[in-house]
């Protein structure tokens, strides 16, 4: 079973060139369409978390689509998903939505780019900040770029509003997942904070949509044995990481809480990435090479 990871979406290449969000994928609607068509053409069957929990045949090829963070722009996927009749899980950071707050990595990217920083230096700084708490990162960004730095600047970088989120949750084929309340990297905090973050997200999503999530995506893919236990105690049945692996069927019960995902990068090598990940080649290292090429070829222009 393959799980695909997406974040924000761009209408076209012109939006990519605005450099308003950190270029994790540079995924346009056209590239998303190409990716989904590729898997359908190769015999993959779209599934939902409920399908996975019921058990999938080891003879088939299965595909789960996920969107992380809660970017408003991820809504651009809905016509494509409807066209292909593919369900998808949207993992939303609720407090970013409540506060209309930019994601910190996007703030760092756009502000450093405006000041002429290199892609390499921004990437190094981003990795350093990932070791801090959200509160420490926010203070750093406000001190560095001003108090308004965390305010979204367009529909490209902003989160959903509450009304938009509730509308999203009503769409056919859309499922809402737990992404913690504040998009915290759980391993940067005491266990008690992790428990509260997961539990509050569950409760708030159920209050807003009427349905408690079945699945969690761990921010940055980080988890511990305690985090897995807290997730189960909160009623979650499935957990998803950012580890680039296919999930072999049948899935062992203990592995259901730390499934792997693949994040395609939208560049000229997209088809190569999809071919390699679909094959039995060990592609984690190759995917890192693709991302390196993509950044050198597009992001330094």
C-alpha positions as CSV (number, residue, x, y, z in Angstrom):
1,X,0.0,0.0,0.0
2,X,1.3,3.4,-0.9
3,X,0.4,6.6,1.0
4,X,1.1,9.9,-0.7
5,X,1.8,13.1,1.2
6,X,0.9,16.5,-0.1
7,X,0.9,19.9,1.6
8,X,-0.2,23.2,-0.1
9,X,-1.1,23.3,-3.8
10,X,-0.5,26.0,-6.4
11,X,-2.9,26.9,-9.2
12,X,0.0,27.2,-11.6
13,X,3.8,27.8,-11.9
14,X,3.2,31.6,-11.6
15,X,2.1,31.1,-8.0
16,X,5.1,28.9,-7.3
17,X,7.4,31.7,-8.5
18,X,5.9,34.1,-5.9
19,X,8.1,32.2,-3.3
20,X,5.5,32.7,-0.5
21,X,5.8,29.2,1.0
22,X,8.7,26.9,1.7
23,X,9.2,24.8,-1.5
24,X,8.7,21.3,0.0
25,X,7.0,20.1,-3.2
26,X,6.0,22.9,-5.5
27,X,3.0,20.8,-6.4
28,X,0.6,22.5,-8.9
29,X,-2.9,21.3,-9.6
30,X,-1.7,20.0,-12.9
31,X,1.1,18.0,-11.3
32,X,-1.3,16.6,-8.7
33,X,-3.6,15.5,-11.5
34,X,-0.6,13.9,-13.3
35,X,0.4,12.0,-10.1
36,X,-3.0,10.6,-9.4
37,X,-3.5,9.6,-13.0
38,X,-0.2,7.8,-12.9
39,X,-1.3,5.6,-10.0
40,X,-4.7,4.9,-11.5
41,X,-3.1,3.9,-14.8
42,X,-0.9,1.5,-13.0
43,X,-3.8,-0.3,-11.4
44,X,-3.8,1.2,-7.9
45,X,-7.1,1.2,-6.0
46,X,-7.9,4.4,-3.9
47,X,-8.7,3.6,-0.3
48,X,-9.8,5.4,2.9
49,X,-8.5,4.8,6.4
50,X,-11.6,2.8,7.2
51,X,-10.8,0.5,4.2
52,X,-7.3,0.0,5.6
53,X,-8.6,-0.8,9.1
54,X,-11.0,-3.4,7.8
55,X,-8.0,-5.1,6.1
56,X,-6.8,-4.9,2.5
57,X,-6.0,-7.8,0.2
58,X,-2.3,-8.4,-0.2
59,X,-2.9,-9.2,-3.9
60,X,-4.0,-5.7,-4.7
61,X,-2.3,-2.3,-5.1
62,X,-3.7,0.4,-2.9
63,X,-3.4,4.1,-2.6
64,X,-4.2,6.5,0.2
65,X,-4.0,10.3,-0.4
66,X,-3.1,12.7,2.4
67,X,-2.7,16.5,2.8
68,X,-0.8,17.8,5.9
69,X,-1.1,21.1,7.9
70,X,-4.4,22.6,6.7
71,X,-3.4,25.0,4.0
72,X,-6.4,26.6,2.4
73,X,-4.8,26.0,-1.0
74,X,-5.2,22.2,-0.5
75,X,-8.9,22.8,-1.3
76,X,-7.8,23.1,-4.9
77,X,-7.5,19.3,-4.9
78,X,-11.2,18.7,-4.5
79,X,-12.2,18.9,-8.2
80,X,-9.3,16.5,-9.0
81,X,-10.3,14.1,-6.3
82,X,-13.9,14.2,-7.3
83,X,-12.9,13.6,-11.0
84,X,-11.0,10.5,-10.1
85,X,-13.4,9.4,-7.2
86,X,-10.5,9.3,-4.8
87,X,-10.9,9.9,-1.0
88,X,-8.4,11.9,0.9
89,X,-7.4,12.7,4.5
90,X,-6.7,16.3,5.4
91,X,-4.6,16.7,8.5
92,X,-5.3,20.2,10.0
93,X,-3.5,22.2,12.7
94,X,-6.5,23.8,14.4
95,X,-4.7,26.6,16.3
96,X,-3.2,27.9,13.1
97,X,-6.8,28.0,11.7
98,X,-8.2,29.7,14.8
99,X,-5.4,32.4,14.8
100,X,-5.2,32.8,11.1
101,X,-1.5,32.2,11.6
102,X,1.2,31.4,8.9
103,X,3.2,28.2,9.3
104,X,6.6,29.2,10.7
105,X,8.7,27.5,7.9
106,X,6.9,29.6,5.3
107,X,7.6,32.8,7.2
108,X,11.3,31.9,7.5
109,X,11.4,31.1,3.8
110,X,9.7,34.2,2.4
111,X,11.5,36.6,4.7
112,X,14.9,35.2,4.1
113,X,14.4,35.0,0.3
114,X,13.4,38.7,0.4
115,X,16.7,39.5,2.1
116,X,18.7,37.5,-0.5
117,X,19.5,34.4,1.5
118,X,20.6,31.3,-0.3
119,X,18.4,28.1,-0.4
120,X,21.1,26.2,1.4
121,X,21.4,28.6,4.3
122,X,17.6,28.8,4.7
123,X,17.4,25.0,4.8
124,X,20.1,24.8,7.4
125,X,18.3,27.4,9.5
126,X,15.0,25.6,9.2
127,X,16.6,22.4,10.4
128,X,18.0,24.2,13.4
129,X,14.7,25.7,14.3
130,X,13.0,22.3,14.2
131,X,14.8,21.5,17.4
132,X,12.9,24.3,19.3
133,X,9.4,24.5,20.6
134,X,6.8,26.5,18.7
135,X,6.9,29.2,21.3
136,X,10.6,29.6,20.9
137,X,10.3,29.7,17.1
138,X,7.6,32.3,17.1
139,X,9.6,34.6,19.4
140,X,12.6,34.2,17.1
141,X,10.6,35.0,14.0
142,X,8.9,38.1,15.5
143,X,12.2,39.4,16.8
144,X,13.9,38.8,13.5
145,X,11.2,40.0,11.1
146,X,8.7,42.0,13.2
147,X,5.4,41.3,15.1
148,X,3.4,40.9,11.9
149,X,5.7,38.2,10.4
150,X,3.3,35.4,11.3
151,X,0.4,37.0,9.5
152,X,-0.5,35.2,6.2
153,X,0.1,37.3,3.0
154,X,-2.2,35.5,0.5
155,X,-4.4,32.5,-0.1
156,X,-1.3,30.6,-1.0
157,X,0.1,30.5,2.5
158,X,-2.9,30.9,4.8
159,X,-4.7,28.2,6.7
160,X,-8.4,27.4,6.4
161,X,-10.9,29.5,8.3
162,X,-13.2,27.7,10.6
163,X,-16.2,28.0,8.2
164,X,-14.0,26.8,5.3
165,X,-12.8,23.9,7.4
166,X,-16.3,22.9,8.3
167,X,-17.3,23.1,4.6
168,X,-14.3,20.9,3.7
169,X,-15.3,18.3,6.2
170,X,-18.7,18.0,4.6
171,X,-17.3,17.2,1.1
172,X,-17.8,13.7,-0.2
173,X,-14.7,11.6,0.2
174,X,-13.0,14.0,2.6
175,X,-11.8,12.8,6.0
176,X,-10.3,14.9,8.6
177,X,-7.2,13.7,10.6
178,X,-5.5,14.7,13.8
179,X,-2.3,16.8,13.2
180,X,-2.0,18.0,16.9
181,X,-3.6,21.2,18.0
182,X,-0.6,23.5,17.3
183,X,1.4,21.4,14.8
184,X,4.0,20.7,17.4
185,X,6.9,18.4,16.8
186,X,5.9,16.1,19.6
187,X,9.5,14.9,20.5
188,X,10.4,18.5,21.4
189,X,8.0,18.5,24.3
190,X,7.4,16.6,27.6
191,X,5.1,13.7,27.2
192,X,2.3,15.5,29.1
193,X,2.2,18.2,26.4
194,X,2.1,15.6,23.6
195,X,-0.9,14.0,25.3
196,X,-2.7,17.3,25.6
197,X,-2.0,18.3,22.0
198,X,-3.4,15.0,20.6
199,X,-6.4,14.9,22.9
200,X,-7.4,18.6,22.3
201,X,-7.2,18.1,18.5
202,X,-9.4,15.1,18.7
203,X,-12.0,17.0,20.8
204,X,-12.0,20.1,18.7
205,X,-12.3,18.3,15.4
206,X,-15.2,16.3,16.8
207,X,-16.8,19.5,18.1
208,X,-16.5,21.3,14.7
209,X,-17.4,18.4,12.4
210,X,-19.3,15.9,14.5
211,X,-16.8,13.1,13.8
212,X,-13.7,12.2,15.8
213,X,-10.6,11.4,13.6
214,X,-9.5,7.8,13.1
215,X,-6.0,8.7,12.0
216,X,-3.1,11.0,13.1
217,X,-0.2,12.4,11.1
218,X,2.7,13.1,13.4
219,X,4.1,16.6,12.6
220,X,7.6,16.2,11.0
221,X,7.0,12.5,11.3
222,X,8.3,12.4,14.9
223,X,6.9,10.0,17.5
224,X,7.9,7.9,20.5
225,X,6.4,4.9,22.2
226,X,4.5,7.2,24.6
227,X,3.1,9.2,21.7
228,X,1.8,6.0,20.1
229,X,0.2,5.1,23.4
230,X,-1.4,8.6,23.8
231,X,-2.8,8.4,20.3
232,X,-4.4,5.0,20.9
233,X,-5.8,6.3,24.2
234,X,-7.4,9.2,22.4
235,X,-9.3,6.9,20.1
236,X,-7.0,7.0,17.1
237,X,-6.6,3.7,15.1
238,X,-3.9,4.7,12.6
239,X,-0.8,6.8,12.6
240,X,1.2,8.1,9.7
241,X,4.8,9.2,9.6
242,X,7.0,10.8,6.9
243,X,9.2,7.8,6.4
244,X,9.6,7.0,2.7
245,X,8.5,3.3,2.7
246,X,5.7,1.3,1.1
247,X,3.4,-0.5,3.6
248,X,3.5,-4.2,3.1
249,X,0.2,-6.0,3.3
250,X,-1.1,-7.4,5.5
251,X,-0.2,-4.7,8.0
252,X,0.7,-5.9,11.4
253,X,-1.5,-4.4,14.2
254,X,1.4,-2.6,15.9
255,X,2.6,-1.1,12.6
256,X,-0.8,0.5,12.0
257,X,0.3,3.4,14.2
258,X,3.4,4.3,12.2
259,X,2.8,3.8,8.6
260,X,5.2,5.2,5.9
261,X,4.5,7.8,3.2
262,X,6.0,9.1,0.0
263,X,6.2,12.8,-0.8
264,X,6.6,13.4,-4.6
265,X,8.4,16.6,-5.6
266,X,6.8,18.4,-8.6
267,X,9.7,18.9,-11.1
268,X,10.8,17.5,-14.4
269,X,11.8,14.3,-12.6
270,X,8.3,13.6,-11.2
271,X,7.6,10.6,-13.4
272,X,11.0,9.1,-12.5
273,X,10.2,9.4,-8.8
274,X,6.9,7.7,-9.2
275,X,8.5,4.9,-11.2
276,X,11.2,4.3,-8.6
277,X,8.9,4.4,-5.6
278,X,6.5,2.0,-7.3
279,X,9.4,-0.4,-8.0
280,X,11.1,-2.6,-5.4
281,X,14.2,-0.5,-5.4
282,X,15.2,1.0,-2.1
283,X,14.3,4.6,-3.0
284,X,14.8,6.6,0.1
285,X,18.3,7.7,-0.9
286,X,17.3,8.2,-4.6
287,X,14.4,10.4,-3.5
288,X,16.8,12.6,-1.6
289,X,18.9,12.9,-4.7
290,X,15.8,14.0,-6.7
291,X,15.0,16.7,-4.2
292,X,18.6,17.9,-4.3
293,X,18.4,18.1,-8.1
294,X,15.1,19.9,-8.0
295,X,16.4,22.6,-5.6
296,X,19.5,23.2,-7.6
297,X,17.6,23.3,-10.9
298,X,14.6,25.4,-9.9
299,X,15.0,27.1,-6.5
300,X,18.3,28.8,-7.1
301,X,17.2,30.6,-10.2
